[in-house]
Amino acid sequence: MAGKDLVILDSMENLGPTILDRAKSRILFRVFARNRPGVTLLLKTKEKQIEIPMTREKAGLYSAIVEGLGLEVRYKYRLEGEGAFPDPYSHYQPEGVHGYSQVVDHSAYRWQDEGWPGIDWEKAIVYELHAGACSEAGTFRGAAEKLDYLVELGINTVELMPVTQTPGRWNWGYDGANLFSVNHNYGTPGDLKYFVDSCHRKGLAVLLDVVYNHFGPEGNYLPLFGPYFTEKHKTPWGAAVNFDDAGCTIVRRMVLDSVRYWLETYHFDGLRLDAVHAIKDESPRHILQEIAAAAGEISRARGRKAVIIAETDENDARLINPPANGGFGIDAQWMDDFHHTVHTVLTGEDKGYYADYGDIRGLEKVFRNYLYTGEYSRFWKKNRGTDGSQNPGRQFMVAVQTHDQVGNRARGERLAQLAGLPHAKAAAGLLFMAPYIPMLFMGEEYAEEKPFLFFTDYIDPDLKKEVSEGRKKEFAEFGWGEVPDPEDDQTFYRSKLTPREQWRPHQEQMFHYYRDLIRLRREHPALKLPQKKGTAVKVDPERKLVEVRREGGGACVTGLFNLGRAGVEIGVREGRRVFDSERPEYGGGQAADPSTLKPGQFILLET
C-alpha cells in the first residue's frame, strides 16, 4: 500500500454527495479520481445541464459545493479525457447503470423501528427471496405486502438477494454496478427502508446479500476512477477486485463504507457476503476480517447484533474462527455440503460437483461437520476442506433449496419436482432437525411448481448474446438439455411466485406441513437451538433409513426418515409420535401402518 494512498484515505470521509444544509439545498460532492488532471460536476435539471469544475483537494480527490437546486438533483462526473459517468458512490440510479446518479436525502425517511431488539441469531429461521420475483408487483412494497404471510409461516428472518442497481429491467442482483445504489426497478431508497422498517415492526430481522468479489460486466466504470481492480489475481469474472495491490486503500475503504452504509443507513440486521472464496487478499489483515470487525463496532454502537455470513465453497473454518485463533471472526457461513448430500441422496444426480456426493452415509457426518474436511474431491481434483467439528452449530447456515441450487439448473426445477412431494417433505424434516441455522428459498414452503430461472436483461447487444451462449456452455457437463435463454423476457416472468389464491390443494397442504414443522423447530426445547452437542445420526444404507436424535433443554426427540423408494419396517418404537409427514392435513395417507415408514415419510418421536 503506497503511503500517498493512506494520506488520501484519511481525508476521504463522505465520498459521494453529502447534504450540508437541507433548507438551502446545499450539497457537497466529493469523488476520488486518481491520475485525472481534472473533474467536472455535471448537474441535470429540468431546464438545463450545469457544469461546475471541481476543486482538487489533493492528489486524486476532487470536490464541489452546490446550493439551491433541490435535494434530489441528478449528476455525473466528467473525467477529463474520458467522458461523463455515474458516481462510484451513487446511492440511486433512477435512469439505470449508465444514467445520472441522484442525490438521496436519507434523513427524510422517518423510521418506526425504535423498539426493534435486533436479530436473535441462534433462533433464526431464514427465508431467502428475490425482490422482483416474490410478488406480482415485483417491488419492495410488493414484498412488504407478503410479510404477514411469512409471519404466519413462522419465519423470523428475511434474506434479500442483492438490491444494488443492475442493467435493464431485471437481474438476480449479482451484476451490480456499484456497492451503494438501490435498484430502481424495485423502488426508491425510501421503499427499501419501508420494507426493512415493516419487517422490524412485524418481528422479522432482515439480512442483505452483498457482492464484494466482483462487479457486473455492464455499467462498471470504476476502472476509470482508480485502481479498483488488479491483474495480480484472477477470478471467474476476470481481474480481481483490488484488495492487496497498489492503490488498494481506496477499494478497501469503499467496501467498508458499503458495510456500514447498509447496516446503519438501511437498518439491516446483517449481510450475506457472496462467494468470499473469490475475494483475493494477501494483506496482513484480510478484508473479511476488517468487515467482521466493522460489523462488531456497529453492533456495539447500536446495542444490537449485526450478523456477517460468508458464502464459500472451500469448507474453510478459518472464516468463522476468531482472530485470536488465526480466523477472520465472521459469524457464520453457508455450508453447501449439507445441501449437496441431501439433494444427491434424494435425486440420484451425480454430474458436475454432485459427483462428490450421493452416499447416504454422508448424513452421519454433515450433521456435525463439513462432509469434506481435507479429503480428495473428484470434481475439484484436489483435497478440499478443513475440520469444522469444533465450531458451534450457529456458525453454519444450511438449506435444501437456495437461489443457486435451484436457479443454476438449466430448467430451474425445485426439489419437489425432482424428488417428489414425500421426499421433499423428508428433506425439510432433515433441515429443521439439523443443529444449524435453517434457510428456506421462496416458494419451497408450498412446493412452488414454477421454476426459478437465471434471468438477465443487459442493454449491450454483444453482452446479451454472450450471456445467452455462455449459459448453454456452462451447464453442458450436467446433461440437462436445453437451457432457457436468460435474456428472454419469459424467463423472468416464469420465475415469479404463484399467488396464494392460485395454489393447488397439495400446495396448501405443503404450506401447513412447513408451518407446523417450523413451529416445532421454534418451540421444542430439543430443537430450537442449533447445538451439535446432543445430536446423533445413524444411517442404515441398505434400507435408506436415517435416524436423527436431538437432546436439549431437558428433552429428547428422535426423527426417523425413509429416504428410499420402498416401505421400511421400523418395528415398535418407544416414544410419543409428535409429528408425522403422512398426516392427512399434509397430504398423507389416512391409515399408515405405525410400524412401517412409507417412502419419504418422516416421523418425530418424543422420547
Secondary structure as the mmCIF struct_conf table of DSSP 4:
data_model
#
loop_
_struct_conf.conf_type_id
_struct_conf.id
_struct_conf.beg_label_comp_id
_struct_conf.beg_label_asym_id
_struct_conf.beg_label_seq_id
_struct_conf.end_label_comp_id
_struct_conf.end_label_asym_id
_struct_conf.end_label_seq_id
HELX_RH_AL_P HELX_RH_AL_P1 GLY A 3 ASP A 10
TURN_TY1_P TURN_TY1_P1 SER A 11 SER A 11
TURN_TY1_P TURN_TY1_P2 GLU A 13 ASN A 14
STRN STRN1 GLY A 16 ASP A 21
TURN_TY1_P TURN_TY1_P3 ARG A 22 SER A 25
STRN STRN2 ARG A 26 PHE A 32
TURN_TY1_P TURN_TY1_P4 ARG A 34 ASN A 35
BEND BEND1 PRO A 37 PRO A 37
STRN STRN3 VAL A 39 LYS A 44
BEND BEND2 LYS A 46 GLU A 47
STRN STRN4 GLN A 49 PRO A 53
HELX_LH_PP_P HELX_LH_PP_P1 MET A 54 MET A 54
STRN STRN5 THR A 55 LYS A 58
TURN_TY1_P TURN_TY1_P5 ALA A 59 GLY A 60
STRN STRN6 LEU A 61 VAL A 66
BEND BEND3 GLY A 68 LEU A 69
BEND BEND4 LEU A 71 GLU A 72
STRN STRN7 ARG A 74 LEU A 79
TURN_TY1_P TURN_TY1_P6 GLU A 80 GLU A 82
STRN STRN8 GLY A 83 PHE A 85
TURN_TY1_P TURN_TY1_P7 PRO A 88 TYR A 89
BEND BEND5 HIS A 91 HIS A 91
STRN STRN9 TYR A 92 TYR A 92
TURN_TY1_P TURN_TY1_P8 PRO A 94 GLU A 95
TURN_TY1_P TURN_TY1_P9 VAL A 97 HIS A 98
BEND BEND6 GLY A 99 GLY A 99
STRN STRN10 SER A 101 GLN A 102
HELX_RH_3T_P HELX_RH_3T_P1 HIS A 106 ALA A 108
BEND BEND7 TYR A 109 TYR A 109
TURN_TY1_P TURN_TY1_P10 GLU A 114 GLY A 115
HELX_RH_3T_P HELX_RH_3T_P2 TRP A 121 LYS A 123
STRN STRN11 VAL A 126 LEU A 129
TURN_TY1_P TURN_TY1_P11 ALA A 131 ALA A 133
BEND BEND8 CYS A 134 ALA A 137
BEND BEND9 THR A 139 THR A 139
HELX_RH_AL_P HELX_RH_AL_P2 PHE A 140 ALA A 144
TURN_TY1_P TURN_TY1_P12 GLU A 145 LYS A 146
HELX_RH_AL_P HELX_RH_AL_P3 LEU A 147 LEU A 153
TURN_TY1_P TURN_TY1_P13 GLY A 154 GLY A 154
STRN STRN12 THR A 157 LEU A 160
HELX_LH_PP_P HELX_LH_PP_P2 MET A 161 PRO A 162
BEND BEND10 THR A 164 THR A 164
BEND BEND11 PRO A 167 ARG A 169
BEND BEND12 GLY A 173 GLY A 173
TURN_TY1_P TURN_TY1_P14 TYR A 174 ASP A 175
BEND BEND13 ALA A 177 PHE A 180
STRN STRN13 VAL A 182 VAL A 182
TURN_TY1_P TURN_TY1_P15 HIS A 184 TYR A 186
HELX_RH_AL_P HELX_RH_AL_P4 PRO A 189 ARG A 201
TURN_TY1_P TURN_TY1_P16 LYS A 202 GLY A 203
STRN STRN14 ALA A 205 VAL A 210
BEND BEND14 ASN A 213 ASN A 213
BEND BEND15 PRO A 217 GLY A 219
HELX_RH_3T_P HELX_RH_3T_P3 LEU A 222 LEU A 224
TURN_TY1_P TURN_TY1_P17 PHE A 225 PHE A 225
BEND BEND16 GLY A 226 GLY A 226
STRN STRN15 PHE A 229 THR A 235
TURN_TY1_P TURN_TY1_P18 PRO A 236 TRP A 237
STRN STRN16 GLY A 238 VAL A 241
BEND BEND17 PHE A 243 ASP A 245
TURN_TY1_P TURN_TY1_P19 ALA A 246 GLY A 247
HELX_RH_AL_P HELX_RH_AL_P5 CYS A 248 ARG A 260
HELX_RH_PI_P HELX_RH_PI_P1 TYR A 261 THR A 265
BEND BEND18 TYR A 266 TYR A 266
BEND BEND19 ASP A 269 ASP A 269
STRN STRN17 GLY A 270 LEU A 273
TURN_TY1_P TURN_TY1_P20 ASP A 274 ALA A 275
HELX_RH_3T_P HELX_RH_3T_P4 VAL A 276 ALA A 278
BEND BEND20 SER A 283 ARG A 285
HELX_RH_AL_P HELX_RH_AL_P6 ILE A 287 ARG A 302
TURN_TY1_P TURN_TY1_P21 GLY A 303 GLY A 303
BEND BEND21 ARG A 304 ARG A 304
STRN STRN18 VAL A 307 ALA A 310
BEND BEND22 ASP A 313 GLU A 314
HELX_RH_3T_P HELX_RH_3T_P5 ALA A 317 LEU A 319
TURN_TY1_P TURN_TY1_P22 ILE A 320 ILE A 320
BEND BEND23 ASN A 321 ASN A 321
HELX_RH_3T_P HELX_RH_3T_P6 PRO A 323 ASN A 325
TURN_TY1_P TURN_TY1_P23 GLY A 326 GLY A 326
BEND BEND24 GLY A 327 GLY A 327
BEND BEND25 ASP A 331 ASP A 331
STRN STRN19 ALA A 332 TRP A 334
HELX_RH_AL_P HELX_RH_AL_P7 ASP A 336 THR A 347
BEND BEND26 LYS A 351 LYS A 351
HELX_RH_3T_P HELX_RH_3T_P7 GLY A 352 ASP A 356
HELX_RH_3T_P HELX_RH_3T_P8 ILE A 360 GLY A 362
HELX_RH_AL_P HELX_RH_AL_P8 LEU A 363 VAL A 366
TURN_TY1_P TURN_TY1_P24 PHE A 367 ARG A 368
BEND BEND27 ASN A 369 ASN A 369
BEND BEND28 LEU A 371 LEU A 371
BEND BEND29 THR A 373 GLY A 374
STRN STRN20 GLU A 375 SER A 377
TURN_TY1_P TURN_TY1_P25 ARG A 378 LYS A 381
STRN STRN21 LYS A 382 ARG A 384
TURN_TY1_P TURN_TY1_P26 SER A 389 GLN A 390
BEND BEND30 ASN A 391 ASN A 391
HELX_RH_3T_P HELX_RH_3T_P9 GLY A 393 GLN A 395
STRN STRN22 PHE A 396 ALA A 399
BEND BEND31 VAL A 400 VAL A 400
HELX_RH_AL_P HELX_RH_AL_P9 HIS A 403 GLY A 407
TURN_TY1_P TURN_TY1_P27 ASN A 408 ASN A 408
BEND BEND32 ARG A 409 ARG A 411
HELX_RH_AL_P HELX_RH_AL_P10 LEU A 415 ALA A 419
HELX_RH_AL_P HELX_RH_AL_P11 LEU A 421 MET A 433
BEND BEND33 ALA A 434 TYR A 436
STRN STRN23 ILE A 437 PHE A 441
TURN_TY1_P TURN_TY1_P28 MET A 442 GLY A 443
HELX_RH_3T_P HELX_RH_3T_P10 GLU A 444 TYR A 446
TURN_TY1_P TURN_TY1_P29 ALA A 447 ALA A 447
BEND BEND34 LYS A 450 LYS A 450
BEND BEND35 ILE A 459 ASP A 460
HELX_RH_AL_P HELX_RH_AL_P12 PRO A 461 GLU A 474
TURN_TY1_P TURN_TY1_P30 PHE A 475 PHE A 475
HELX_RH_3T_P HELX_RH_3T_P11 ALA A 476 PHE A 478
TURN_TY1_P TURN_TY1_P31 GLY A 479 GLY A 479
TURN_TY1_P TURN_TY1_P32 PRO A 486 GLU A 487
BEND BEND36 ASP A 488 ASP A 488
HELX_RH_AL_P HELX_RH_AL_P13 ASP A 489 TYR A 493
TURN_TY1_P TURN_TY1_P33 ARG A 494 SER A 495
BEND BEND37 LYS A 496 LYS A 496
HELX_LH_PP_P HELX_LH_PP_P3 LEU A 497 PRO A 499
HELX_RH_3T_P HELX_RH_3T_P12 ARG A 500 GLN A 502
HELX_RH_AL_P HELX_RH_AL_P14 PRO A 505 GLU A 523
TURN_TY1_P TURN_TY1_P34 PRO A 525 LEU A 527
BEND BEND38 LYS A 528 LEU A 529
BEND BEND39 LYS A 532 LYS A 532
TURN_TY1_P TURN_TY1_P35 LYS A 533 GLY A 534
STRN STRN24 THR A 535 ASP A 540
TURN_TY1_P TURN_TY1_P36 PRO A 541 LYS A 544
STRN STRN25 LEU A 545 GLY A 552
TURN_TY1_P TURN_TY1_P37 GLY A 553 GLY A 554
STRN STRN26 ALA A 555 ASN A 562
BEND BEND40 GLY A 564 ALA A 566
STRN STRN27 VAL A 568 GLU A 569
BEND BEND41 GLY A 575 GLY A 575
STRN STRN28 ARG A 576 ASP A 580
TURN_TY1_P TURN_TY1_P38 SER A 581 GLU A 582
BEND BEND42 ARG A 583 ARG A 583
HELX_RH_3T_P HELX_RH_3T_P13 PRO A 584 TYR A 586
TURN_TY1_P TURN_TY1_P39 GLY A 587 GLY A 587
BEND BEND43 GLN A 590 ALA A 591
TURN_TY1_P TURN_TY1_P40 PRO A 594 SER A 595
STRN STRN29 THR A 596 LEU A 597
HELX_LH_PP_P HELX_LH_PP_P4 LYS A 598 LYS A 598
TURN_TY1_P TURN_TY1_P41 PRO A 599 GLY A 600
STRN STRN30 PHE A 602 GLU A 606
#
